[in-house]
Amino acid sequence: MMKKQSLLKFLNIILVIAFCLVAISIILYRWGPNSIRWDEGLYEIHETFGLIFIFVGLLHLVLNWTWIQNTYLKRRK
Protein backbone atom coordinates (compact mmCIF):
# COMPACT_ATOMS: atom_id res chain seq x y z
CA MET A 1 0.00 0.00 0.00
CA MET A 2 1.27 3.45 -0.90
CA LYS A 3 1.88 5.85 1.98
CA LYS A 4 -0.48 8.80 2.24
CA GLN A 5 2.21 11.39 1.47
CA SER A 6 3.44 9.48 -1.57
CA LEU A 7 -0.13 9.12 -2.82
CA LEU A 8 -0.73 12.86 -2.37
CA LYS A 9 2.44 13.69 -4.32
CA PHE A 10 1.27 11.41 -7.14
CA LEU A 11 -2.23 12.96 -7.07
CA ASN A 12 -0.73 16.46 -7.21
CA ILE A 13 1.09 15.56 -10.42
CA ILE A 14 -2.10 14.10 -11.91
CA LEU A 15 -4.03 17.25 -10.90
CA VAL A 16 -1.51 19.56 -12.57
CA ILE A 17 -1.46 17.48 -15.77
CA ALA A 18 -5.26 17.23 -15.89
CA PHE A 19 -5.69 20.96 -15.25
CA CYS A 20 -3.21 21.88 -17.98
CA LEU A 21 -4.88 19.55 -20.49
CA VAL A 22 -8.32 20.90 -19.64
CA ALA A 23 -7.16 24.49 -20.04
CA ILE A 24 -5.12 23.95 -23.22
CA SER A 25 -7.80 21.83 -24.89
CA ILE A 26 -10.58 24.39 -24.35
CA ILE A 27 -8.36 27.27 -25.50
CA LEU A 28 -7.49 25.39 -28.69
CA TYR A 29 -11.09 24.24 -29.12
CA ARG A 30 -12.46 27.77 -28.92
CA TRP A 31 -9.64 29.99 -30.20
CA GLY A 32 -7.07 27.72 -31.83
CA PRO A 33 -6.07 27.59 -35.49
CA ASN A 34 -8.98 27.08 -37.89
CA SER A 35 -7.77 23.58 -38.73
CA ILE A 36 -8.45 22.33 -35.18
CA ARG A 37 -11.04 24.81 -33.92
CA TRP A 38 -14.30 23.11 -32.86
CA ASP A 39 -12.67 19.69 -33.25
CA GLU A 40 -14.57 16.97 -31.37
CA GLY A 41 -11.30 15.29 -30.36
CA LEU A 42 -10.27 18.39 -28.41
CA TYR A 43 -13.66 18.48 -26.74
CA GLU A 44 -13.30 14.81 -25.77
CA ILE A 45 -9.89 15.56 -24.22
CA HIS A 46 -11.41 18.50 -22.35
CA GLU A 47 -14.33 16.45 -21.07
CA THR A 48 -12.30 13.35 -20.11
CA PHE A 49 -9.57 15.21 -18.27
CA GLY A 50 -12.15 17.49 -16.66
CA LEU A 51 -13.77 14.43 -15.10
CA ILE A 52 -10.36 13.10 -14.05
CA PHE A 53 -9.57 16.50 -12.50
CA ILE A 54 -12.83 16.49 -10.52
CA PHE A 55 -12.40 12.90 -9.31
CA VAL A 56 -8.73 13.32 -8.33
CA GLY A 57 -9.49 16.71 -6.75
CA LEU A 58 -12.20 15.18 -4.56
CA LEU A 59 -9.87 12.33 -3.59
CA HIS A 60 -7.20 14.92 -2.74
CA LEU A 61 -9.69 16.73 -0.48
CA VAL A 62 -10.69 13.49 1.24
CA LEU A 63 -7.07 12.60 1.94
CA ASN A 64 -6.40 16.10 3.32
CA TRP A 65 -9.67 16.47 5.24
CA THR A 66 -8.07 16.26 8.69
CA TRP A 67 -5.61 19.02 7.79
CA ILE A 68 -8.45 21.14 6.35
CA GLN A 69 -10.48 20.71 9.52
CA ASN A 70 -7.54 21.56 11.77
CA THR A 71 -6.49 24.57 9.71
CA TYR A 72 -9.72 26.17 8.52
CA LEU A 73 -12.62 24.64 10.42
CA LYS A 74 -11.41 25.10 13.98
CA ARG A 75 -14.07 25.85 16.52
CA ARG A 76 -13.54 29.12 18.27
CA LYS A 77 -13.70 29.05 22.03
Secondary structure in CASP SS format (residue, H / E / C, confidence):
PFRMAT SS
TARGET T0000
AUTHOR 0000-0000-0000
METHOD secondary structure of the structure
MODEL  1
M C 1.00
M C 1.00
K C 1.00
K H 1.00
Q H 1.00
S H 1.00
L H 1.00
L H 1.00
K H 1.00
F H 1.00
L H 1.00
N H 1.00
I H 1.00
I H 1.00
L H 1.00
V H 1.00
I H 1.00
A H 1.00
F H 1.00
C H 1.00
L H 1.00
V H 1.00
A H 1.00
I H 1.00
S H 1.00
I H 1.00
I H 1.00
L H 1.00
Y H 1.00
R H 1.00
W H 1.00
G C 1.00
P C 1.00
N C 1.00
S C 1.00
I C 1.00
R C 1.00
W C 1.00
D C 1.00
E H 1.00
G H 1.00
L H 1.00
Y H 1.00
E H 1.00
I H 1.00
H H 1.00
E H 1.00
T H 1.00
F H 1.00
G H 1.00
L H 1.00
I H 1.00
F H 1.00
I H 1.00
F H 1.00
V H 1.00
G H 1.00
L H 1.00
L H 1.00
H H 1.00
L H 1.00
V H 1.00
L H 1.00
N C 1.00
W H 1.00
T H 1.00
W H 1.00
I H 1.00
Q H 1.00
N H 1.00
T H 1.00
Y H 1.00
L C 1.00
K C 1.00
R C 1.00
R C 1.00
K C 1.00
END
